[in-house]
Amino acid sequence: MNSIQRTAVVTGATSDKGIGMAVARRYAREGWAVVVLDLDGEKSAKVAAEIGADFDVPSFGHAIDVADEASVAAAHATVQAEVAAGSLPPVGALANIAGITSPVPFLETTLDIWNKVMAVNATGTYLVTKAFLPGMIENGWGRIVNMSSVSAQRGGGVFGKVPYSSAKAAILGFTKALARELEDSGVTVNAVTPGAVDTNIRVGSTAETEAAITRDIPLGRTATTEEVAAVITFLSSEDASYLTGGTLDINGGSHLH
């Protein structure tokens, strides 16, 4: 089956310099139909329309709060209605990109901050995966790619401290365990662990901050969102059929096992 016969669902995909938008555009460039899901439904629809026009693929955008079960269920139902109507092909890939950081030092972290970061990053990955997975199993083919972080491996960083690192580490465990459960389903589950990436999170950062970010990167620079997107779409391809339960590092050598 060619990828044009499948839809890729991407959460957190409306930020102009975000990884999610780069991922959605890369899927479309490679011939996938694309669903853009983010908090702002109007912007999601606009971004999806732009991607569809730019790459001549079916596209759809809808609002979602990945941390809210009812919102996830509503978004999934709407996407499935588009599939049933023939506006989109069946969902073949899910990229769980939506996430938030936690730059607050541990002793200044409130329970509200902890809960919010865990809810968006870890619980959001769980809820969206649980919603879209049954359709993939039914079709006997699927690719799930979860967004973790080098912070889960190294223990924090400039922009993400204890809650963020903990949530991203939870995603690694989730990925491995789910991959084992789905061993005979035709659905693979993998994670990516980007290091520093040139996204909108760094807008306004100081020269000192930028120097601290790149100091320990052997390649001497941060990643582009397109470089991260390339790895995610590879994991969604037929060429990645023998990869599951894995973690692909995209960190320029900043974390070497």
MIBA-547385 format. One record per atom (N, C-alpha, C): x negated, y negated, z; residue in one letter. Coordinates in pm, whole numbers, plus 50000, padded with zeros to 5 digits. Last residue first. Layout:
// residues N
XYZA...
//
This chain:
// residues 257
474544931152427H474764942552517H473474950152541H474294897052429L473764909152369L473874920652467L475694867852364H475864878952459H475434891652388H474864851752161S474834846152298S475104856552405S474964858951896G473914864851978G473864859752121G477184847451788G475874842551744G474714847951824G479604858951850N479024849451945N477644844351908N481744879451831I481494868751734I480874857351813I482124914151870D481574901751923D481314891851810D484814934851880L483844928951789L483414915451842L485714963652035T485534949452059T484464944351965T488174990151980G486864983851979G486894969052011G490375004951933G489915004152071G488594996952086G489275015251610T490345012651705T489795013051847T488455020451283L488115012351401L489355010551488L489065031351045Y488445040151143Y487995032651268Y490065011050882S490975021750922S490395030951029S489094988350767A488874990050911A489685001750967A489924987550507D488514990750531D488214993150679D492484977850519E492314992250500E490874996350532E492464951850776S492394957250641S492324972350638S492214939551014S493574942150968S493614949150832S489584934051044L490154944151132L491574947951094L489474912750858F488804925450829F489394936650914F490794893151001T491464898750884T490784911650837T488834889051200I490184893451237I490914899551117I486644879851054V486544892351131V487934897751164V487664856150949A487184866550859A487094880050930A488144840451174A489274845351095A488864856851004A485544833751246V486344842151335V487504848451258V484894817751029E484104829651057E484844839251149E486744797251054E486834806150937E486024818850959E485874783251271T487124790851284T487274800751169T482344788051315T483484781051256T484724789651277T480284789151610A480974795451499A482014785851440A477384768451681T478654774751715T479284780651590T473844775951668R475024768151634R476264775351683R471664793051702G471474778651711G472664770051675G471504819951723L471684814651588L471674799351585L471334823052005P470174825651920P470314820051778P472504801552237I472964808652117I471784810852023I472034785752455D471784800052468D472284808152348D472704759552370R471374762552424R471054777452422R475244751952298T474394758352196T473054763352249T476334740952534I477034751552462I476084759152370I474604720752605A474764732152696A475414743952626A475054703252395A473724709252411A473794721552500A477684695952447E477374703052324E476004709952332E477294682352689T478124694352684T477804702652562T475734661052601E475204670252701E475974683352701E477464647952433A476264653852375A475654663952472A480894656852530T479694648452529T478524655652463T483994660852355S482944665852444S481674657452426S485924653052174G485614644052284G484544648952379G486984685452106V487084671452067V486834662552189V487034711652174R485784704452198R485824689952152R489414722052096I489164721652240I487924713352273I489454724151823N489904711451880N489704710652031N486364742551758T487814740451756T488164727151821T483894760251691D484164746151664D485654744051646D483204782351959V483764780251825V484104765551810V481254803952149A481614790052123A482044788451977A482424836352090G481694827552180G482164813352154G485124859952062P484344848552014P483564841952127P485834890052051T485334881952162T484484870452109T488674909251959V487514901251920V487134892452038V489974942651960A489844929252018A488624922351958A492454965051819N491084960551844N491114946451905N494284992351727V494274980851818V492834977351848V496235007551466T494975005151536T495074992551621T498595031651387V498405017851431V497085016851505V499065057851346G498735049951227G498505035251259G499495073751570S500605065651518S500335058851385S497825087251737D498405094651625D499465086651550D496975068551932E495985075751854E496555083151733E498065050752111L498555050451974L497715058951879L496735052952352E498135057252346E498625058652202E494275041352281R494355055552315R495785060752305R495055014652246A494485022152133A494555037152159A495765007852505L496805009152404L496305016852283L493235007452629A494265016752676A495355018752570A491884987152485K491375000752488K492455010852526K493564964552533T493244968952398T492794983552397T493514961752812F494784964152742F494524970152604F490824955152848G491354967652903G492664971552836G490824930352715L489914941152671L490414954652723L492644915652865I492954918752726I492064929852672I491254911953100A492444920453102A492824924652960A489424893253014A488954906553048A490114916453051A491114871352990K490494876752869K489894890652893K491734867353260A492794870453164A492224876753038A489184861353362S489944872753413S491024877053315S488534838053226S487694849953210S488424862453255S490624821553326Y490494824353183Y489684836953160Y490094820553606P491364825753554P491274829753407P487224810953603V487674823753658V489024828553604V486874792053300K486264797053423K487024809453473K486034777553003G486894787553064G486234793653185G484164759152912F485574755452908F486494765452979F481644770552968V481844756152983V483324752752996V482334801553137G481624793453041G481954778853065G482844835953251G483044821553245G482194814753141G481344862253209G481824856153332G481874841153323G480674876752988R479584869753057R480004863853191R483064887952902Q481854896252910Q480764889852995Q484904868152896A485284880552964A484064889352987A483674849452737S483814846452880S484194858852960S484024857952483V482734861052545V482764858152694V487414869852467S486414859052467S485114864252525S490204880852277S489554879852407S488524868652398S492924885452094M491904875352115M491414875652260M493614915151913N493804906952031N492614897552053N495334929051653V494044923051689V494284913051802V496744956951512I496894947051618I495504942151655I498184970751234R496924965551287R497254954951392R499795000351102G499774987251166G498394983751218G502045025751007W500845017950973W500915004551044W504505037651035G503335046151030G502045039050994G506875024751074N506335024550938N505085033250922N507145028551348E508165033951258E507655034751115E504965013651434I504995028151457I505995034751363I505854988151361M504634993651302M504605008851316M508074985451527G508234985151382G507034990951310G506904985851787P507794996551742P507994997051591P505284961151800L504694974451784L505674985151735L506554937351860F506304940551719F505774954751697F506894937152144A507994933952055A507764939151913A504404942952249K505514952052277K506694949652185K502984920252163T502644933552112T503804943252132T504224900852317V504344900052171V504004913652109V503574909652581L504964907952537L505104908152385L500694910852589Y501534922452619Y502934921152558Y500024884252535T499544894852447T500384907452465T501244872252759G501684868952623G501264879552523G499734882152969T501124886252957T501664883352818T497214869052894A497364883552913A498804888252895A497754840852829N496724849052765N497004863952774N500014831852976V499874828852833V498904838552767V499594842653237A500854844653165A500684842553015A497084833953318M497324848253302M498564850753217M497634806453328V496584811553238V496754826453214V499674805853522K499924800953386K498904806553288K498454816353753N499604823053693N499854818653549N496394797053798W496094811353778W497234818253703W497954773953839I496994774653728I496684789253696I499394781854068D500114778253946D499184779053824D497394784854255L498104796854210L498874793954081L494594763954160T495834766654233T496464779554180T491164759554193T492224766154118T493434768554206T489044751054327E490044740854295E491214746654217E487454772954342L488034768154467L489024756654446L486704775654060F487544785254130F488204779654256F487044746253846P486264755353931P487174763754022P488904744853544V488844740953685V488004750953765V489414751253280P488114745253312P487914741853459P490924773953122S490994769853264S489644764153305S492984776152819T491754777252898T491984772953043T495354797152644I494964784452706I493734786852792I496624811452335G495944811852464G495644797952516G497364831252053A497804821052148A497104822552282A496704853751903I495714842951916I496084832952026I497164883251800N497534876351924N496494865651955N498234893151503A497054886751561A497504878551681A499464921151353L499754911351457L498434906251511L500594935451049A499504930851135A500024920551234A502874942650917G501784952350921G500654948251011G506284939450878V505124934650954V504084945750963V507604941850542P507474946450681P506204941150747P508034910050362P507794924550369P507644928850515P510704886350369L509354890150408L509214905250396L513214885750262S512404873650249S510944876150284S514894906850307G513994907750193G513154895350170G516364908450531A516964900950420A516114901550295A514624921150702A515824928350658A516464921650537A512824900150745V512374912450680V513574920050623V514464882350879E513854878150753E513364890350674E514984897551104A516094893851018A515594889450880A512464898251217Q513034910751165Q514224908051074Q512294871551300V511374876751199V511934889451136V514314871651493T514404862851377T513504867451264T513344889851679A514624892451612A514764884051486A511024876251763H510924889151696H512204892251618H512154853851888A511274852151772A511164865151693A513574866452096A514284858551996A513444856651871A511494878352241A512544886752182A513294879252072A510114855452324V509454865152237V510484873952167V512074843952488S511594836652371S510914846152272S512284863452686A513444860352604A513034853052476A509694862952801E510194875052736E511374872152644E507184840152775D508594841352810D509224852852732D504704835952676A504784839952816A506214842252863A504984826152422V504514839952436V504614844952579V507454810652287D506694809052411D506244823052447D507944800751953I507774811452050I507034806252172I509574791451648A509104788251783A508934800951866A508324799651320H509364799651422H508744796351557H507964803350967G507504798051094G508634797251194G506814821750687F507914818550777F507334813450907F506214831250344S505784825950474S506994821950555S504874847450058P506014845150147P505504840450283P502374828449877V502794840549946V504064837350027V500694808249760D501764814949685D502114828549746D498974792549898F498484805749856F499524814049782F500264768249947D498844768249911D498394781549850D502844775950023A502644768349899A501194768949853A502334789250263G503014796150154G502784789250021G501194768550412I500404780450380I501024787950262I503404751250430E502164746750365E501304758650323E505164767250575A505524762850440A504284758350363A503774769850816A504064781650735A504374777850592A503824743350905V502544749750875V502754761950785V506624740350939K505884731750847K504554738150806K507224759451134A507854760451002A507094752250898A505684748951343S505414762451294S505994764151154S506944724551387K505584724551333K505214738351277K509354734551488E509354726151369E507974725851305E508554748851717G509164755651605G509144747751477G505934749351918D506694739351842D507254745951716D504584772951999L505574766452086L506494756852011L504504796151719D503884787251816D504974780451897D503824816751448L504594815351572L503834806551670L504074823851115V503404814851210V504314813051331V503614850150902V504544844350998V503734836351100V502894857050561V502454851950691V503624846650773V501754882050331A502794872850375A502474869050519A498384884850210W499434888450306W500534877850308W496264877150050G497454882849990G498554887450084G494164863450147E493914877350112E495184884650067E495304839550211R494324839750104R494054853950056R496774847750435A497464843750311A496534844050191A494694852550619Y495604863250580Y496274859950446Y493714826250632R492874836950576R493724849050535R495794812650754R495414808950617R494544819850553R495774825151005A496964825750920A496624822550774A493184817951092V493544831951073V494734833250980V493414790451113A492414796051021A492734810650991A495354789051313M495664784251179M494684789851076M493874800751529G495114806551479G495464802051339G491754783551583I491474796651525I492734802451463I492334748751497G492434760551580G492114773451506G492584723851395K491224729151407K491194741951491K495414721251396D494644718551274D493224724151279D497554745651533S496544735351559S495624733751440S499274766951494T499634753851437T498614742851460T499294793051602A498694790551470A498984776951411A500094812151804G499184800951832G498494795851707G500194843751632T500654834651737T499624823651759T501034857851329V499954851151401V500564841951506V501664886051137V502224876951237V501074871151318V501694895050803A500844893050921A501494882651011A503384918850605T503394905750670T502434905850789T502784935650291R502854935050436R502854920550485R502254936050030Q503474942750071Q503644942850221Q499784925950008I500884916949972I502214922950009I498124947750059S498454938850170S499574929250137S499354978349909N498594965949904N499044956550014N499155012050000M500005000050000M499124987650000M
//
